[in-house]
Amino acid sequence: DYENEQDKCANHKRVLDAALSELEEYRERERQRQKNIEAMYDGEARQINEKQDKLWAKERQARAILMEEVLSTLRRQVEEKIEANRQRQKANVLEREKILEQMDSFHQEVQAKERETQLKNSAYSTVTALQSQLNGLRVQQQQLEERHAREQQLRAACARERDVCAEIARMQRRGHKQAWT
C-alpha cells in the first residue's frame, strides 16, 4: 500500500514535470515567434500578425487554465489521501487503546484467578489456560506494535506527500509568474 502511494506520487510528479516541460517549450516557441514578428514590416503582415497574436493569447490562456485544473486535481487527490491516512491512523490508535485496556483487564483477571487458585488450591489447568490467553494477548500486542510501525511508515509517506504538495504549489507560483512575463 505504501509503495502504491509512492508510485502514485511519482506518477503525479511525472505528469507535472511533463506539463512544465511542455510549458517551457511553448515559451521558447513564443520567443522565437516574437523574433519573427519583429522582422515583419508591411501592413498586411502586421494585420495577420495581430490576428495571430490574439490566437496565441487565447492559446496561452487555455494552457494556463488547463495547468491550473491539473494542479488543482493533483492537490485535491493528495489532500484526500492525507485525510484517509489520518482516519486510518485514528482508528488504529483507538483499536490499540482498546486492546491495551483489554490486556490490563485480563491481566488483573489473571492475577485474581491466580490468587483464587492459590487459596482454593484448585487445578493447575485453570492457570495454564489463563496463561495461554495472556500469551495470546501478548501476540496481539506484538501485532499491535507491528501495526504501529506501519503507521509510522504511513506518517512518513504523508509527510512526503505534503512535501510534494508544497513543491507543486511552488512550481505553480513560479509557473504563473513566468507565464505572464
VMD Tcl script that builds the backbone (N, CA, C; Angstrom):
set m [mol new atoms 543]
animate dup $m
set s [atomselect $m all]
$s set {name element resname resid chain x y z} {
  {N N ASP 1 A 0.834 -1.189 0.000}
  {CA C ASP 1 A 0.000 0.000 0.000}
  {C C ASP 1 A 0.877 1.249 0.000}
  {N N TYR 2 A 1.941 1.204 0.822}
  {CA C TYR 2 A 2.888 2.331 0.883}
  {C C TYR 2 A 3.583 2.518 -0.457}
  {N N GLU 3 A 3.999 1.403 -1.088}
  {CA C GLU 3 A 4.665 1.510 -2.394}
  {C C GLU 3 A 3.689 2.020 -3.451}
  {N N ASN 4 A 2.452 1.600 -3.368}
  {CA C ASN 4 A 1.437 2.074 -4.310}
  {C C ASN 4 A 1.261 3.582 -4.182}
  {N N GLU 5 A 1.238 4.083 -2.927}
  {CA C GLU 5 A 1.124 5.519 -2.711}
  {C C GLU 5 A 2.332 6.251 -3.296}
  {N N GLN 6 A 3.520 5.662 -3.087}
  {CA C GLN 6 A 4.731 6.295 -3.636}
  {C C GLN 6 A 4.674 6.317 -5.158}
  {N N ASP 7 A 4.208 5.217 -5.766}
  {CA C ASP 7 A 4.095 5.173 -7.228}
  {C C ASP 7 A 3.132 6.243 -7.723}
  {N N LYS 8 A 2.011 6.405 -7.025}
  {CA C LYS 8 A 1.045 7.426 -7.441}
  {C C LYS 8 A 1.652 8.819 -7.337}
  {N N CYS 9 A 2.385 9.065 -6.237}
  {CA C CYS 9 A 3.038 10.374 -6.075}
  {C C CYS 9 A 4.056 10.602 -7.183}
  {N N ALA 10 A 4.829 9.552 -7.495}
  {CA C ALA 10 A 5.821 9.688 -8.568}
  {C C ALA 10 A 5.124 9.934 -9.897}
  {N N ASN 11 A 3.997 9.269 -10.127}
  {CA C ASN 11 A 3.245 9.466 -11.369}
  {C C ASN 11 A 2.729 10.899 -11.466}
  {N N HIS 12 A 2.197 11.421 -10.361}
  {CA C HIS 12 A 1.734 12.815 -10.360}
  {C C HIS 12 A 2.888 13.764 -10.653}
  {N N LYS 13 A 4.044 13.484 -10.070}
  {CA C LYS 13 A 5.207 14.344 -10.293}
  {C C LYS 13 A 5.638 14.279 -11.755}
  {N N ARG 14 A 5.588 13.071 -12.373}
  {CA C ARG 14 A 5.953 12.953 -13.791}
  {C C ARG 14 A 4.980 13.747 -14.662}
  {N N VAL 15 A 3.693 13.668 -14.334}
  {CA C VAL 15 A 2.699 14.427 -15.112}
  {C C VAL 15 A 2.975 15.922 -14.994}
  {N N LEU 16 A 3.260 16.358 -13.778}
  {CA C LEU 16 A 3.558 17.773 -13.556}
  {C C LEU 16 A 4.835 18.186 -14.284}
  {N N ASP 17 A 5.871 17.352 -14.195}
  {CA C ASP 17 A 7.128 17.665 -14.891}
  {C C ASP 17 A 6.917 17.742 -16.398}
  {N N ALA 18 A 6.107 16.820 -16.944}
  {CA C ALA 18 A 5.835 16.838 -18.386}
  {C C ALA 18 A 5.078 18.107 -18.769}
  {N N ALA 19 A 4.114 18.495 -17.938}
  {CA C ALA 19 A 3.346 19.713 -18.226}
  {C C ALA 19 A 4.249 20.943 -18.164}
  {N N LEU 20 A 5.141 20.983 -17.174}
  {CA C LEU 20 A 6.062 22.125 -17.062}
  {C C LEU 20 A 7.047 22.151 -18.225}
  {N N SER 21 A 7.487 20.968 -18.662}
  {CA C SER 21 A 8.398 20.899 -19.808}
  {C C SER 21 A 7.702 21.399 -21.069}
  {N N GLU 22 A 6.444 20.977 -21.246}
  {CA C GLU 22 A 5.693 21.432 -22.418}
  {C C GLU 22 A 5.478 22.948 -22.363}
  {N N LEU 23 A 5.239 23.463 -21.165}
  {CA C LEU 23 A 5.064 24.904 -21.000}
  {C C LEU 23 A 6.354 25.649 -21.357}
  {N N GLU 24 A 7.504 25.117 -20.947}
  {CA C GLU 24 A 8.778 25.763 -21.269}
  {C C GLU 24 A 9.032 25.729 -22.774}
  {N N GLU 25 A 8.706 24.592 -23.425}
  {CA C GLU 25 A 8.857 24.520 -24.883}
  {C C GLU 25 A 7.938 25.544 -25.561}
  {N N TYR 26 A 6.739 25.683 -25.035}
  {CA C TYR 26 A 5.806 26.651 -25.604}
  {C C TYR 26 A 6.365 28.065 -25.458}
  {N N ARG 27 A 6.933 28.357 -24.306}
  {CA C ARG 27 A 7.518 29.689 -24.109}
  {C C ARG 27 A 8.667 29.943 -25.085}
  {N N GLU 28 A 9.481 28.925 -25.323}
  {CA C GLU 28 A 10.586 29.090 -26.270}
  {C C GLU 28 A 10.046 29.355 -27.678}
  {N N ARG 29 A 8.977 28.629 -28.049}
  {CA C ARG 29 A 8.369 28.872 -29.368}
  {C C ARG 29 A 7.811 30.293 -29.438}
  {N N GLU 30 A 7.236 30.750 -28.319}
  {CA C GLU 30 A 6.707 32.109 -28.280}
  {C C GLU 30 A 7.825 33.139 -28.496}
  {N N ARG 31 A 8.958 32.912 -27.836}
  {CA C ARG 31 A 10.089 33.850 -28.023}
  {C C ARG 31 A 10.536 33.884 -29.489}
  {N N GLN 32 A 10.608 32.675 -30.083}
  {CA C GLN 32 A 11.036 32.597 -31.485}
  {C C GLN 32 A 10.020 33.286 -32.391}
  {N N ARG 33 A 8.750 33.073 -32.115}
  {CA C ARG 33 A 7.713 33.724 -32.921}
  {C C ARG 33 A 7.824 35.244 -32.809}
  {N N GLN 34 A 8.095 35.721 -31.586}
  {CA C GLN 34 A 8.224 37.163 -31.381}
  {C C GLN 34 A 9.367 37.735 -32.219}
  {N N LYS 35 A 10.465 37.003 -32.286}
  {CA C LYS 35 A 11.587 37.463 -33.117}
  {C C LYS 35 A 11.166 37.542 -34.584}
  {N N ASN 36 A 10.428 36.520 -35.036}
  {CA C ASN 36 A 9.961 36.510 -36.426}
  {C C ASN 36 A 8.999 37.670 -36.699}
  {N N ILE 37 A 8.153 37.954 -35.716}
  {CA C ILE 37 A 7.182 39.039 -35.876}
  {C C ILE 37 A 7.891 40.379 -36.034}
  {N N GLU 38 A 8.923 40.588 -35.238}
  {CA C GLU 38 A 9.652 41.850 -35.296}
  {C C GLU 38 A 10.315 42.057 -36.657}
  {N N ALA 39 A 10.591 40.940 -37.346}
  {CA C ALA 39 A 11.217 41.045 -38.664}
  {C C ALA 39 A 10.202 41.472 -39.737}
  {N N MET 40 A 8.924 41.279 -39.497}
  {CA C MET 40 A 7.898 41.648 -40.491}
  {C C MET 40 A 7.682 43.160 -40.508}
  {N N TYR 41 A 7.357 43.725 -41.654}
  {CA C TYR 41 A 7.230 45.188 -41.684}
  {C C TYR 41 A 6.102 45.715 -42.555}
  {N N ASP 42 A 5.475 44.950 -43.428}
  {CA C ASP 42 A 4.426 45.565 -44.247}
  {C C ASP 42 A 3.060 45.452 -43.568}
  {N N GLY 43 A 2.073 46.240 -44.011}
  {CA C GLY 43 A 0.760 46.366 -43.369}
  {C C GLY 43 A -0.020 45.068 -43.315}
  {N N GLU 44 A -0.044 44.327 -44.401}
  {CA C GLU 44 A -0.811 43.080 -44.424}
  {C C GLU 44 A -0.209 42.080 -43.444}
  {N N ALA 45 A 1.108 42.016 -43.406}
  {CA C ALA 45 A 1.779 41.113 -42.473}
  {C C ALA 45 A 1.457 41.514 -41.038}
  {N N ARG 46 A 1.353 42.822 -40.786}
  {CA C ARG 46 A 1.020 43.280 -39.436}
  {C C ARG 46 A -0.403 42.878 -39.046}
  {N N GLN 47 A -1.335 42.954 -39.990}
  {CA C GLN 47 A -2.713 42.529 -39.698}
  {C C GLN 47 A -2.754 41.035 -39.381}
  {N N ILE 48 A -2.068 40.263 -40.204}
  {CA C ILE 48 A -2.011 38.812 -39.956}
  {C C ILE 48 A -1.373 38.559 -38.594}
  {N N ASN 49 A -0.331 39.316 -38.318}
  {CA C ASN 49 A 0.375 39.174 -37.050}
  {C C ASN 49 A -0.538 39.489 -35.868}
  {N N GLU 50 A -1.358 40.531 -35.976}
  {CA C GLU 50 A -2.280 40.878 -34.894}
  {C C GLU 50 A -3.286 39.761 -34.659}
  {N N LYS 51 A -3.802 39.183 -35.747}
  {CA C LYS 51 A -4.733 38.058 -35.610}
  {C C LYS 51 A -4.038 36.880 -34.936}
  {N N GLN 52 A -2.799 36.629 -35.355}
  {CA C GLN 52 A -2.044 35.516 -34.773}
  {C C GLN 52 A -1.758 35.772 -33.287}
  {N N ASP 53 A -1.465 37.035 -32.951}
  {CA C ASP 53 A -1.232 37.383 -31.546}
  {C C ASP 53 A -2.464 37.082 -30.697}
  {N N LYS 54 A -3.641 37.420 -31.213}
  {CA C LYS 54 A -4.876 37.148 -30.478}
  {C C LYS 54 A -5.074 35.644 -30.291}
  {N N LEU 55 A -4.792 34.892 -31.361}
  {CA C LEU 55 A -4.921 33.438 -31.275}
  {C C LEU 55 A -3.950 32.878 -30.238}
  {N N TRP 56 A -2.712 33.365 -30.269}
  {CA C TRP 56 A -1.719 32.889 -29.302}
  {C C TRP 56 A -2.096 33.270 -27.872}
  {N N ALA 57 A -2.662 34.446 -27.708}
  {CA C ALA 57 A -3.099 34.860 -26.371}
  {C C ALA 57 A -4.180 33.909 -25.853}
  {N N LYS 58 A -5.107 33.532 -26.749}
  {CA C LYS 58 A -6.149 32.573 -26.348}
  {C C LYS 58 A -5.527 31.227 -25.994}
  {N N GLU 59 A -4.533 30.803 -26.794}
  {CA C GLU 59 A -3.852 29.535 -26.508}
  {C C GLU 59 A -3.152 29.595 -25.148}
  {N N ARG 60 A -2.479 30.714 -24.881}
  {CA C ARG 60 A -1.801 30.865 -23.592}
  {C C ARG 60 A -2.804 30.786 -22.442}
  {N N GLN 61 A -3.918 31.467 -22.617}
  {CA C GLN 61 A -4.941 31.455 -21.571}
  {C C GLN 61 A -5.492 30.038 -21.373}
  {N N ALA 62 A -5.747 29.333 -22.467}
  {CA C ALA 62 A -6.272 27.963 -22.367}
  {C C ALA 62 A -5.262 27.056 -21.667}
  {N N ARG 63 A -3.982 27.224 -21.996}
  {CA C ARG 63 A -2.953 26.408 -21.348}
  {C C ARG 63 A -2.855 26.721 -19.855}
  {N N ALA 64 A -2.957 27.999 -19.522}
  {CA C ALA 64 A -2.900 28.388 -18.107}
  {C C ALA 64 A -4.080 27.791 -17.342}
  {N N ILE 65 A -5.261 27.817 -17.945}
  {CA C ILE 65 A -6.446 27.235 -17.298}
  {C C ILE 65 A -6.269 25.737 -17.123}
  {N N LEU 66 A -5.780 25.073 -18.175}
  {CA C LEU 66 A -5.561 23.626 -18.100}
  {C C LEU 66 A -4.541 23.291 -17.013}
  {N N MET 67 A -3.453 24.054 -16.944}
  {CA C MET 67 A -2.432 23.803 -15.930}
  {C C MET 67 A -3.011 23.974 -14.532}
  {N N GLU 68 A -3.836 24.994 -14.355}
  {CA C GLU 68 A -4.469 25.225 -13.056}
  {C C GLU 68 A -5.381 24.054 -12.686}
  {N N GLU 69 A -6.128 23.540 -13.663}
  {CA C GLU 69 A -7.016 22.402 -13.395}
  {C C GLU 69 A -6.210 21.167 -13.011}
  {N N VAL 70 A -5.107 20.912 -13.729}
  {CA C VAL 70 A -4.262 19.747 -13.420}
  {C C VAL 70 A -3.698 19.874 -12.008}
  {N N LEU 71 A -3.159 21.040 -11.682}
  {CA C LEU 71 A -2.577 21.242 -10.356}
  {C C LEU 71 A -3.640 21.147 -9.263}
  {N N SER 72 A -4.822 21.677 -9.532}
  {CA C SER 72 A -5.907 21.609 -8.554}
  {C C SER 72 A -6.327 20.160 -8.308}
  {N N THR 73 A -6.420 19.383 -9.380}
  {CA C THR 73 A -6.784 17.967 -9.246}
  {C C THR 73 A -5.727 17.218 -8.450}
  {N N LEU 74 A -4.467 17.441 -8.774}
  {CA C LEU 74 A -3.382 16.768 -8.050}
  {C C LEU 74 A -3.404 17.148 -6.571}
  {N N ARG 75 A -3.593 18.414 -6.296}
  {CA C ARG 75 A -3.622 18.880 -4.913}
  {C C ARG 75 A -4.773 18.226 -4.160}
  {N N ARG 76 A -5.962 18.179 -4.796}
  {CA C ARG 76 A -7.128 17.581 -4.141}
  {C C ARG 76 A -6.890 16.095 -3.854}
  {N N GLN 77 A -6.293 15.376 -4.825}
  {CA C GLN 77 A -6.032 13.953 -4.628}
  {C C GLN 77 A -5.063 13.722 -3.472}
  {N N VAL 78 A -4.029 14.538 -3.402}
  {CA C VAL 78 A -3.057 14.388 -2.316}
  {C C VAL 78 A -3.721 14.684 -0.974}
  {N N GLU 79 A -4.551 15.729 -0.915}
  {CA C GLU 79 A -5.241 16.063 0.333}
  {C C GLU 79 A -6.194 14.941 0.754}
  {N N GLU 80 A -6.874 14.327 -0.211}
  {CA C GLU 80 A -7.782 13.218 0.113}
  {C C GLU 80 A -7.000 12.035 0.681}
  {N N LYS 81 A -5.838 11.756 0.100}
  {CA C LYS 81 A -5.016 10.644 0.600}
  {C C LYS 81 A -4.511 10.929 2.007}
  {N N ILE 82 A -4.108 12.171 2.246}
  {CA C ILE 82 A -3.631 12.531 3.582}
  {C C ILE 82 A -4.758 12.366 4.600}
  {N N GLU 83 A -5.971 12.805 4.247}
  {CA C GLU 83 A -7.111 12.678 5.164}
  {C C GLU 83 A -7.449 11.208 5.414}
  {N N ALA 84 A -7.400 10.380 4.369}
  {CA C ALA 84 A -7.671 8.947 4.541}
  {C C ALA 84 A -6.633 8.324 5.475}
  {N N ASN 85 A -5.373 8.715 5.315}
  {CA C ASN 85 A -4.324 8.200 6.201}
  {C C ASN 85 A -4.567 8.629 7.646}
  {N N ARG 86 A -4.998 9.871 7.838}
  {CA C ARG 86 A -5.295 10.341 9.196}
  {C C ARG 86 A -6.409 9.508 9.830}
  {N N GLN 87 A -7.445 9.246 9.047}
  {CA C GLN 87 A -8.567 8.460 9.573}
  {C C GLN 87 A -8.123 7.049 9.953}
  {N N ARG 88 A -7.292 6.434 9.082}
  {CA C ARG 88 A -6.784 5.092 9.396}
  {C C ARG 88 A -5.942 5.117 10.666}
  {N N GLN 89 A -5.098 6.120 10.799}
  {CA C GLN 89 A -4.252 6.222 11.987}
  {C C GLN 89 A -5.101 6.404 13.245}
  {N N LYS 90 A -6.144 7.228 13.145}
  {CA C LYS 90 A -7.022 7.453 14.294}
  {C C LYS 90 A -7.704 6.146 14.703}
  {N N ALA 91 A -8.207 5.394 13.715}
  {CA C ALA 91 A -8.857 4.115 14.008}
  {C C ALA 91 A -7.868 3.145 14.644}
  {N N ASN 92 A -6.635 3.136 14.157}
  {CA C ASN 92 A -5.621 2.242 14.715}
  {C C ASN 92 A -5.283 2.613 16.159}
  {N N VAL 93 A -5.226 3.907 16.444}
  {CA C VAL 93 A -4.946 4.343 17.819}
  {C C VAL 93 A -6.067 3.885 18.748}
  {N N LEU 94 A -7.311 4.057 18.315}
  {CA C LEU 94 A -8.442 3.633 19.147}
  {C C LEU 94 A -8.422 2.124 19.377}
  {N N GLU 95 A -8.118 1.386 18.322}
  {CA C GLU 95 A -8.063 -0.075 18.454}
  {C C GLU 95 A -6.936 -0.485 19.395}
  {N N ARG 96 A -5.791 0.189 19.280}
  {CA C ARG 96 A -4.657 -0.124 20.151}
  {C C ARG 96 A -5.021 0.158 21.609}
  {N N GLU 97 A -5.683 1.289 21.864}
  {CA C GLU 97 A -6.088 1.614 23.234}
  {C C GLU 97 A -7.063 0.574 23.779}
  {N N LYS 98 A -7.972 0.137 22.933}
  {CA C LYS 98 A -8.946 -0.877 23.361}
  {C C LYS 98 A -8.240 -2.179 23.721}
  {N N ILE 99 A -7.287 -2.588 22.885}
  {CA C ILE 99 A -6.556 -3.833 23.156}
  {C C ILE 99 A -5.742 -3.700 24.438}
  {N N LEU 100 A -5.114 -2.527 24.644}
  {CA C LEU 100 A -4.341 -2.325 25.874}
  {C C LEU 100 A -5.244 -2.380 27.106}
  {N N GLU 101 A -6.438 -1.800 27.004}
  {CA C GLU 101 A -7.391 -1.877 28.118}
  {C C GLU 101 A -7.800 -3.324 28.373}
  {N N GLN 102 A -8.052 -4.065 27.289}
  {CA C GLN 102 A -8.410 -5.473 27.436}
  {C C GLN 102 A -7.270 -6.253 28.083}
  {N N MET 103 A -6.044 -5.944 27.667}
  {CA C MET 103 A -4.892 -6.635 28.250}
  {C C MET 103 A -4.781 -6.337 29.738}
  {N N ASP 104 A -4.965 -5.075 30.107}
  {CA C ASP 104 A -4.877 -4.699 31.512}
  {C C ASP 104 A -5.969 -5.392 32.319}
  {N N SER 105 A -7.174 -5.347 31.788}
  {CA C SER 105 A -8.297 -6.002 32.458}
  {C C SER 105 A -8.056 -7.504 32.580}
  {N N PHE 106 A -7.572 -8.084 31.498}
  {CA C PHE 106 A -7.332 -9.525 31.511}
  {C C PHE 106 A -6.193 -9.865 32.467}
  {N N HIS 107 A -5.174 -9.012 32.495}
  {CA C HIS 107 A -4.056 -9.247 33.403}
  {C C HIS 107 A -4.542 -9.213 34.857}
  {N N GLN 108 A -5.401 -8.251 35.177}
  {CA C GLN 108 A -5.960 -8.185 36.526}
  {C C GLN 108 A -6.800 -9.427 36.816}
  {N N GLU 109 A -7.544 -9.844 35.804}
  {CA C GLU 109 A -8.361 -11.050 35.966}
  {C C GLU 109 A -7.477 -12.264 36.207}
  {N N VAL 110 A -6.374 -12.341 35.461}
  {CA C VAL 110 A -5.446 -13.467 35.632}
  {C C VAL 110 A -4.875 -13.463 37.046}
  {N N GLN 111 A -4.490 -12.275 37.518}
  {CA C GLN 111 A -3.943 -12.195 38.875}
  {C C GLN 111 A -4.982 -12.619 39.914}
  {N N ALA 112 A -6.214 -12.179 39.728}
  {CA C ALA 112 A -7.276 -12.555 40.663}
  {C C ALA 112 A -7.507 -14.060 40.632}
  {N N LYS 113 A -7.493 -14.620 39.424}
  {CA C LYS 113 A -7.691 -16.068 39.291}
  {C C LYS 113 A -6.540 -16.829 39.940}
  {N N GLU 114 A -5.327 -16.290 39.762}
  {CA C GLU 114 A -4.180 -16.967 40.376}
  {C C GLU 114 A -4.300 -16.961 41.903}
  {N N ARG 115 A -4.697 -15.808 42.472}
  {CA C ARG 115 A -4.884 -15.743 43.929}
  {C C ARG 115 A -5.978 -16.709 44.377}
  {N N GLU 116 A -7.075 -16.713 43.628}
  {CA C GLU 116 A -8.182 -17.617 43.957}
  {C C GLU 116 A -7.736 -19.069 43.864}
  {N N THR 117 A -6.932 -19.344 42.838}
  {CA C THR 117 A -6.452 -20.714 42.650}
  {C C THR 117 A -5.538 -21.119 43.800}
  {N N GLN 118 A -4.680 -20.178 44.223}
  {CA C GLN 118 A -3.791 -20.486 45.345}
  {C C GLN 118 A -4.593 -20.720 46.618}
  {N N LEU 119 A -5.633 -19.892 46.834}
  {CA C LEU 119 A -6.445 -20.043 48.038}
  {C C LEU 119 A -7.223 -21.357 48.024}
  {N N LYS 120 A -7.775 -21.709 46.918}
  {CA C LYS 120 A -8.600 -22.915 46.813}
  {C C LYS 120 A -7.761 -24.144 46.506}
  {N N ASN 121 A -6.499 -23.892 46.170}
  {CA C ASN 121 A -5.615 -24.993 45.797}
  {C C ASN 121 A -6.254 -25.826 44.687}
  {N N SER 122 A -6.807 -25.099 43.684}
  {CA C SER 122 A -7.526 -25.779 42.611}
  {C C SER 122 A -6.571 -26.283 41.544}
  {N N ALA 123 A -7.156 -26.768 40.510}
  {CA C ALA 123 A -6.406 -27.460 39.455}
  {C C ALA 123 A -5.446 -26.503 38.749}
  {N N TYR 124 A -4.330 -27.027 38.363}
  {CA C TYR 124 A -3.286 -26.276 37.654}
  {C C TYR 124 A -3.743 -25.877 36.248}
  {N N SER 125 A -4.694 -26.582 35.716}
  {CA C SER 125 A -5.124 -26.331 34.337}
  {C C SER 125 A -5.751 -24.944 34.158}
  {N N THR 126 A -6.389 -24.409 35.199}
  {CA C THR 126 A -7.003 -23.084 35.090}
  {C C THR 126 A -5.941 -22.012 34.856}
  {N N VAL 127 A -4.870 -22.084 35.619}
  {CA C VAL 127 A -3.787 -21.115 35.465}
  {C C VAL 127 A -3.147 -21.264 34.088}
  {N N THR 128 A -2.978 -22.506 33.666}
  {CA C THR 128 A -2.383 -22.752 32.352}
  {C C THR 128 A -3.242 -22.136 31.253}
  {N N ALA 129 A -4.556 -22.296 31.376}
  {CA C ALA 129 A -5.457 -21.723 30.369}
  {C C ALA 129 A -5.364 -20.199 30.366}
  {N N LEU 130 A -5.319 -19.607 31.558}
  {CA C LEU 130 A -5.213 -18.152 31.630}
  {C C LEU 130 A -3.878 -17.664 31.068}
  {N N GLN 131 A -2.823 -18.407 31.359}
  {CA C GLN 131 A -1.516 -18.031 30.811}
  {C C GLN 131 A -1.533 -18.117 29.287}
  {N N SER 132 A -2.216 -19.131 28.782}
  {CA C SER 132 A -2.332 -19.268 27.330}
  {C C SER 132 A -3.060 -18.060 26.740}
  {N N GLN 133 A -4.121 -17.635 27.420}
  {CA C GLN 133 A -4.840 -16.451 26.955}
  {C C GLN 133 A -3.965 -15.201 27.043}
  {N N LEU 134 A -3.190 -15.108 28.129}
  {CA C LEU 134 A -2.286 -13.964 28.270}
  {C C LEU 134 A -1.239 -13.973 27.159}
  {N N ASN 135 A -0.746 -15.154 26.832}
  {CA C ASN 135 A 0.207 -15.266 25.716}
  {C C ASN 135 A -0.446 -14.830 24.411}
  {N N GLY 136 A -1.721 -15.201 24.259}
  {CA C GLY 136 A -2.450 -14.760 23.069}
  {C C GLY 136 A -2.546 -13.245 23.013}
  {N N LEU 137 A -2.776 -12.630 24.161}
  {CA C LEU 137 A -2.818 -11.169 24.202}
  {C C LEU 137 A -1.448 -10.564 23.919}
  {N N ARG 138 A -0.416 -11.240 24.363}
  {CA C ARG 138 A 0.936 -10.741 24.054}
  {C C ARG 138 A 1.187 -10.789 22.546}
  {N N VAL 139 A 0.680 -11.846 21.913}
  {CA C VAL 139 A 0.800 -11.926 20.448}
  {C C VAL 139 A 0.042 -10.757 19.819}
  {N N GLN 140 A -1.151 -10.475 20.361}
  {CA C GLN 140 A -1.905 -9.320 19.860}
  {C C GLN 140 A -1.132 -8.026 20.070}
  {N N GLN 141 A -0.468 -7.927 21.232}
  {CA C GLN 141 A 0.328 -6.725 21.491}
  {C C GLN 141 A 1.460 -6.609 20.476}
  {N N GLN 142 A 2.096 -7.725 20.177}
  {CA C GLN 142 A 3.181 -7.695 19.184}
  {C C GLN 142 A 2.628 -7.267 17.825}
  {N N GLN 143 A 1.459 -7.811 17.464}
  {CA C GLN 143 A 0.845 -7.409 16.200}
  {C C GLN 143 A 0.506 -5.922 16.223}
  {N N LEU 144 A 0.067 -5.452 17.370}
  {CA C LEU 144 A -0.247 -4.036 17.518}
  {C C LEU 144 A 1.000 -3.179 17.341}
  {N N GLU 145 A 2.107 -3.622 17.904}
  {CA C GLU 145 A 3.359 -2.878 17.742}
  {C C GLU 145 A 3.799 -2.875 16.282}
  {N N GLU 146 A 3.591 -4.001 15.601}
  {CA C GLU 146 A 3.924 -4.039 14.171}
  {C C GLU 146 A 3.023 -3.070 13.393}
  {N N ARG 147 A 1.749 -3.036 13.756}
  {CA C ARG 147 A 0.830 -2.101 13.109}
  {C C ARG 147 A 1.267 -0.660 13.372}
  {N N HIS 148 A 1.729 -0.418 14.607}
  {CA C HIS 148 A 2.226 0.928 14.942}
  {C C HIS 148 A 3.416 1.290 14.052}
  {N N ALA 149 A 4.288 0.338 13.811}
  {CA C ALA 149 A 5.436 0.601 12.927}
  {C C ALA 149 A 4.947 0.937 11.521}
  {N N ARG 150 A 3.911 0.227 11.054}
  {CA C ARG 150 A 3.363 0.539 9.729}
  {C C ARG 150 A 2.743 1.934 9.718}
  {N N GLU 151 A 2.117 2.316 10.829}
  {CA C GLU 151 A 1.558 3.661 10.916}
  {C C GLU 151 A 2.656 4.718 10.808}
  {N N GLN 152 A 3.772 4.436 11.446}
  {CA C GLN 152 A 4.895 5.384 11.349}
  {C C GLN 152 A 5.321 5.533 9.892}
  {N N GLN 153 A 5.324 4.412 9.168}
  {CA C GLN 153 A 5.678 4.483 7.750}
  {C C GLN 153 A 4.638 5.301 6.991}
  {N N LEU 154 A 3.351 5.119 7.337}
  {CA C LEU 154 A 2.298 5.905 6.686}
  {C C LEU 154 A 2.473 7.393 6.981}
  {N N ARG 155 A 2.841 7.713 8.226}
  {CA C ARG 155 A 3.067 9.126 8.559}
  {C C ARG 155 A 4.208 9.702 7.732}
  {N N ALA 156 A 5.258 8.891 7.566}
  {CA C ALA 156 A 6.382 9.362 6.747}
  {C C ALA 156 A 5.920 9.582 5.310}
  {N N ALA 157 A 5.060 8.680 4.804}
  {CA C ALA 157 A 4.539 8.838 3.444}
  {C C ALA 157 A 3.684 10.100 3.344}
  {N N CYS 158 A 2.900 10.373 4.386}
  {CA C CYS 158 A 2.085 11.595 4.400}
  {C C CYS 158 A 2.984 12.830 4.354}
  {N N ALA 159 A 4.067 12.772 5.122}
  {CA C ALA 159 A 4.996 13.913 5.122}
  {C C ALA 159 A 5.576 14.118 3.732}
  {N N ARG 160 A 5.912 13.011 3.059}
  {CA C ARG 160 A 6.437 13.150 1.698}
  {C C ARG 160 A 5.364 13.702 0.766}
  {N N GLU 161 A 4.122 13.275 0.946}
  {CA C GLU 161 A 3.051 13.802 0.103}
  {C C GLU 161 A 2.857 15.302 0.339}
  {N N ARG 162 A 2.959 15.723 1.598}
  {CA C ARG 162 A 2.863 17.159 1.866}
  {C C ARG 162 A 3.998 17.915 1.192}
  {N N ASP 163 A 5.189 17.311 1.215}
  {CA C ASP 163 A 6.324 17.954 0.535}
  {C C ASP 163 A 6.052 18.083 -0.954}
  {N N VAL 164 A 5.436 17.029 -1.538}
  {CA C VAL 164 A 5.106 17.088 -2.970}
  {C C VAL 164 A 4.083 18.194 -3.223}
  {N N CYS 165 A 3.093 18.330 -2.323}
  {CA C CYS 165 A 2.097 19.401 -2.474}
  {C C CYS 165 A 2.776 20.763 -2.433}
  {N N ALA 166 A 3.700 20.916 -1.488}
  {CA C ALA 166 A 4.414 22.193 -1.382}
  {C C ALA 166 A 5.218 22.454 -2.647}
  {N N GLU 167 A 5.837 21.402 -3.177}
  {CA C GLU 167 A 6.622 21.553 -4.411}
  {C C GLU 167 A 5.705 21.910 -5.581}
  {N N ILE 168 A 4.526 21.287 -5.632}
  {CA C ILE 168 A 3.562 21.593 -6.701}
  {C C ILE 168 A 3.144 23.056 -6.608}
  {N N ALA 169 A 2.829 23.500 -5.379}
  {CA C ALA 169 A 2.408 24.889 -5.200}
  {C C ALA 169 A 3.537 25.842 -5.588}
  {N N ARG 170 A 4.768 25.510 -5.210}
  {CA C ARG 170 A 5.899 26.366 -5.550}
  {C C ARG 170 A 6.082 26.420 -7.058}
  {N N MET 171 A 5.993 25.276 -7.715}
  {CA C MET 171 A 6.137 25.247 -9.175}
  {C C MET 171 A 4.997 25.995 -9.846}
  {N N GLN 172 A 3.809 25.871 -9.254}
  {CA C GLN 172 A 2.657 26.576 -9.822}
  {C C GLN 172 A 2.878 28.076 -9.736}
  {N N ARG 173 A 3.329 28.566 -8.571}
  {CA C ARG 173 A 3.576 30.002 -8.431}
  {C C ARG 173 A 4.656 30.461 -9.396}
  {N N ARG 174 A 5.711 29.689 -9.479}
  {CA C ARG 174 A 6.791 30.061 -10.380}
  {C C ARG 174 A 6.315 29.999 -11.827}
  {N N GLY 175 A 5.501 28.982 -12.129}
  {CA C GLY 175 A 4.988 28.822 -13.491}
  {C C GLY 175 A 4.079 29.967 -13.888}
  {N N HIS 176 A 3.197 30.431 -12.968}
  {CA C HIS 176 A 2.306 31.553 -13.289}
  {C C HIS 176 A 3.098 32.837 -13.496}
  {N N LYS 177 A 4.119 33.050 -12.663}
  {CA C LYS 177 A 4.922 34.261 -12.817}
  {C C LYS 177 A 5.627 34.265 -14.165}
  {N N GLN 178 A 6.156 33.114 -14.570}
  {CA C GLN 178 A 6.866 33.040 -15.847}
  {C C GLN 178 A 5.913 33.095 -17.028}
  {N N ALA 179 A 4.686 32.581 -16.846}
  {CA C ALA 179 A 3.731 32.546 -17.957}
  {C C ALA 179 A 3.299 33.947 -18.366}
  {N N TRP 180 A 3.303 34.876 -17.442}
  {CA C TRP 180 A 2.798 36.217 -17.753}
  {C C TRP 180 A 3.926 37.237 -17.938}
  {N N THR 181 A 5.147 36.761 -17.886}
  {CA C THR 181 A 6.263 37.695 -18.095}
  {C C THR 181 A 6.838 37.516 -19.466}
}
mol reanalyze $m
mol bondsrecalc $m
mol representation Tube
mol addrep $m
